[in-house]
């Protein structure tokens, strides 16, 4: 299981696998609809992942799909095979996430399955997550744009604001292409506003002294209490978050039992070059909002030790 998680974390963040969730519902085609519905109830998965159910074979390859509504309305004695749809739309794990988002929009899907090179399902992308990815890319581009406007003269950063403008323009096109017109207008207006407002601020910041950042070694300890069925999903989130920051290194990631068998603790030890309290707060905030998480805490040891 640990090797599988490490393999998932190796996918590029701009790939389809980079925005997928590993919490999804699977069924066997020989099951009765009544048994399938009981299985879904036991799993207690996030509601946004239950709109589409995936029927798999013994090798975890998808052989059919059906909606939760179709399953609920079906005769409980009928088999899943009788009501499933064999027309499957999917994306490969390494496919660009923009292509995955385009397929969701083109086929009006609530979720789309992500397959590895063996054609096995390893996760799904929900429509909500696809929209969040588009908006996140747009806002990140605006952030870089602001940094470029502020930093270009003071720290001789050349071309950052130009590259960010191109990035934001691509995001505007992507948002408009999937029918998110008002979000596209918002991003376009934000780009213009950043150019107009932040140049005077950049000139002011350029006159301020720059403080050097502490570069010692810091050790952070994370502890997350969550439902057992979302443990793997949270591990992947942690691995992806740390992979995105070259100054953070995961030294250990393990699970511990809770007094309630339905819950587990995930404990992580993270080494950082320099103080990264803000990054830890951001990661804690992200994990706190995840389904099934009841507690997130972190502490710091080795205050600037070499």
C-alpha positions in Angstrom: 0.0 0.0 0.0 2.9 2.4 0.9 4.5 1.8 -2.5 1.2 2.5 -4.3 0.9 5.8 -2.5 4.5 6.8 -3.3 3.7 5.9 -7.0 0.6 8.1 -7.0 2.6 11.0 -5.5 5.1 10.8 -8.5 2.5 12.0 -10.9 3.0 15.6 -12.1 0.7 18.2 -10.4 -0.5 19.4 -13.8 -1.6 15.8 -14.8 -5.0 14.3 -14.5 -3.7 12.2 -11.6 -2.6 15.4 -9.9 -6.1 16.6 -9.3 -7.9 13.3 -8.7 -9.3 11.9 -5.5 -8.7 8.3 -4.4 -12.1 8.1 -2.7 -14.5 6.6 -5.1 -17.2 3.9 -5.3 -16.7 0.5 -7.1 -19.1 -2.4 -7.7 -18.9 -5.9 -9.1 -21.1 -6.6 -12.1 -22.5 -9.9 -10.6 -23.8 -8.1 -7.5 -27.5 -7.5 -7.1 -28.6 -3.9 -7.0 -29.8 -4.3 -3.4 -26.4 -5.6 -2.3 -24.6 -2.8 -4.3 -26.7 -0.1 -2.6 -25.9 -1.6 0.8 -22.2 -1.6 -0.1 -22.4 2.1 -1.0 -24.0 2.9 2.3 -21.3 1.1 4.3 -18.5 2.9 2.5 -19.6 6.4 3.6 -17.7 8.1 0.8 -17.8 11.9 0.1 -21.2 12.7 -1.5 -19.5 14.4 -4.5 -17.9 11.1 -5.5 -21.1 9.1 -5.5 -22.9 10.6 -8.5 -21.2 8.0 -10.8 -20.5 4.4 -9.7 -17.8 2.3 -11.5 -18.2 -1.4 -12.2 -14.8 -3.2 -12.2 -13.5 -6.7 -12.9 -10.9 -8.6 -10.8 -8.1 -6.6 -12.3 -9.7 -3.3 -11.4 -10.5 -2.5 -15.0 -13.8 -0.6 -15.6 -16.4 -2.7 -17.4 -19.3 -0.4 -16.9 -20.7 2.7 -15.2 -24.1 3.7 -13.7 -25.4 6.6 -11.7 -26.5 6.5 -8.1 -30.0 7.4 -9.2 -30.2 4.4 -11.5 -29.1 2.1 -8.7 -31.6 3.5 -6.3 -34.5 3.2 -8.7 -33.5 -0.3 -10.0 -35.2 -3.5 -8.8 -33.1 -4.7 -5.8 -33.1 -8.2 -7.3 -31.7 -7.1 -10.6 -28.0 -7.5 -11.2 -25.6 -4.5 -11.7 -24.7 -6.0 -15.1 -28.3 -5.5 -16.3 -28.4 -1.7 -15.6 -24.8 -0.6 -16.2 -23.7 1.4 -19.2 -20.7 0.1 -21.1 -19.9 3.4 -22.8 -17.1 4.7 -20.7 -15.3 8.0 -20.9 -12.0 8.1 -19.0 -8.6 9.8 -18.9 -5.1 8.5 -18.4 -3.1 9.4 -15.3 -0.5 11.3 -17.2 -2.9 13.2 -19.5 -2.9 17.0 -19.1 -5.5 18.0 -16.5 -6.8 20.6 -19.0 -7.8 17.7 -21.3 -9.5 15.9 -18.4 -11.5 19.1 -17.5 -12.4 19.5 -21.2 -13.8 15.9 -21.3 -15.9 16.6 -18.1 -17.4 19.7 -19.8 -17.9 18.0 -23.2 -19.7 15.0 -21.9 -21.4 16.8 -19.0 -19.9 14.4 -16.5 -20.1 14.7 -12.7 -16.9 12.5 -12.3 -14.4 11.0 -14.7 -12.2 8.0 -13.9 -8.4 8.2 -14.0 -6.6 5.1 -15.4 -3.0 4.0 -15.1 -1.0 2.4 -17.9 -2.5 -1.0 -17.1 -6.0 0.6 -17.7 -6.8 0.1 -14.0 -8.9 2.8 -12.2 -6.7 4.6 -9.6 -8.9 7.6 -8.9 -11.6 10.0 -10.1 -11.8 13.7 -10.9 -15.1 15.3 -9.8 -16.6 18.3 -11.6 -16.2 20.4 -8.4 -12.5 19.5 -8.2 -12.0 20.3 -11.9 -13.6 23.8 -11.5 -11.4 24.3 -8.3 -8.3 23.4 -10.3 -9.1 25.9 -13.0 -9.8 28.7 -10.5 -6.7 27.8 -8.5 -4.5 28.0 -11.6 -6.1 31.4 -12.4 -5.6 32.8 -8.9 -2.0 31.4 -8.8 -1.3 33.2 -12.1 -2.7 36.4 -10.7 -0.5 36.0 -7.6 2.6 35.5 -9.8 1.5 38.5 -11.8 1.4 40.6 -8.7 4.8 39.4 -7.7 6.2 40.2 -11.1 4.8 43.8 -11.0 6.2 44.3 -7.5 9.6 42.5 -7.9 10.6 43.3 -11.5 12.5 46.6 -10.8 13.5 46.0 -7.2 15.0 42.5 -7.5 15.7 42.5 -11.3 13.3 39.7 -11.9 12.8 39.8 -15.7 9.7 38.5 -17.5 7.8 37.2 -14.5 4.8 39.5 -14.9 4.8 38.8 -18.7 4.8 35.0 -18.2 2.1 35.3 -15.5 -0.1 37.4 -17.8 0.2 34.7 -20.5 -0.7 32.1 -17.8 -3.8 34.1 -16.7 -4.8 34.6 -20.4 -4.8 30.8 -20.9 -6.8 30.4 -17.7 -9.4 32.9 -18.9 -9.7 30.9 -22.2 -10.0 27.6 -20.3 -12.7 29.0 -18.0 -14.7 30.4 -20.9 -14.3 27.2 -22.8 -16.0 25.1 -20.1 -18.8 27.6 -19.7 -17.7 29.5 -16.6 -18.2 32.9 -18.1 -18.4 35.0 -15.0 -15.3 33.4 -13.5 -13.5 34.2 -16.8 -14.6 37.8 -16.6 -13.5 37.9 -12.9 -10.0 36.6 -13.8 -9.6 39.0 -16.7 -10.6 42.0 -14.5 -8.3 40.9 -11.8 -5.3 40.8 -14.2 -6.0 44.4 -15.3 -6.5 45.5 -11.7 -3.2 43.9 -10.6 -1.3 45.8 -13.3 -3.0 49.1 -12.4 -2.8 48.9 -8.6 0.4 47.1 -7.7 3.0 49.1 -9.6 2.9 52.0 -7.0 3.1 49.4 -4.2 6.1 47.8 -5.9 7.8 51.1 -6.0 7.2 51.6 -2.3 8.4 48.1 -1.4 11.5 48.6 -3.4 12.6 51.3 -1.0 12.2 49.0 2.0 15.2 47.0 3.4 15.0 43.2 2.8 15.4 40.9 5.8 17.3 37.7 5.4 15.5 34.5 6.2 16.7 32.0 8.8 18.2 29.1 6.9 18.7 26.5 9.8 17.1 23.1 10.0 13.6 22.9 11.4 11.7 19.7 12.2 7.9 19.7 12.1 5.6 17.0 13.4 2.1 16.5 12.0 -0.7 14.5 13.6 -4.1 13.9 11.8 -7.1 12.0 13.1 -9.4 10.8 10.3 -11.8 8.1 9.3 -10.1 4.8 8.2 -11.5 4.9 4.6 -9.9 8.3 3.8 -6.5 7.5 5.2 -4.9 6.8 1.8 -6.4 9.9 0.2 -4.9 12.1 3.0 -1.5 10.4 2.6 -1.5 11.3 -1.1 -2.4 14.9 -0.3 0.5 15.2 2.2 3.0 13.7 -0.3 1.8 15.9 -3.1 2.0 19.0 -1.0 5.5 18.3 0.2 6.7 17.4 -3.3 5.7 20.8 -4.5 8.1 22.6 -2.1 11.8 21.8 -2.6 12.6 23.1 0.9 10.5 20.5 2.6 11.4 16.8 3.0 9.3 14.0 4.4 11.3 11.9 6.7 8.5 9.5 7.9 4.8 8.9 7.4 3.1 6.3 9.5 -0.4 5.4 10.9 -1.4 4.7 14.4 -4.5 3.0 15.8 -7.2 5.1 17.5 -9.4 3.8 20.4 -12.3 4.0 17.9 -11.6 1.3 15.2 -13.3 3.5 12.6 -10.6 6.1 13.0 -6.8 6.2 12.6 -4.0 8.7 13.3 -1.6 9.7 10.5 1.7 11.0 11.8 4.3 12.7 9.6 7.8 14.0 10.3 8.9 16.9 8.0 12.3 18.5 7.8 12.6 22.0 6.5 15.5 24.2 5.5 14.5 27.5 7.2 11.3 28.4 9.0 8.2 27.3 7.1 5.4 27.9 9.7 3.2 29.4 7.0 3.5 26.3 4.8 2.6 24.1 7.8 -0.4 26.3 8.6 -1.5 26.1 4.9 -1.2 22.3 4.9 -3.0 22.0 8.2 -5.8 24.2 6.9 -6.1 22.1 3.7 -6.3 18.8 5.7 -8.8 20.2 8.1 -11.3 20.9 5.3 -11.0 17.3 4.0 -13.9 14.9 4.5 -13.5 12.5 7.4 -10.8 14.6 9.2 -11.7 15.3 12.9 -8.3 16.7 14.2 -5.2 18.2 12.8 -2.2 19.4 14.8 1.4 20.2 14.3 4.4 21.2 16.3 8.0 22.3 15.7 11.3 21.1 17.1 14.9 22.1 16.5 14.4 25.9 16.4 17.0 26.7 13.7 19.4 23.9 14.6 22.1 23.0 12.1 
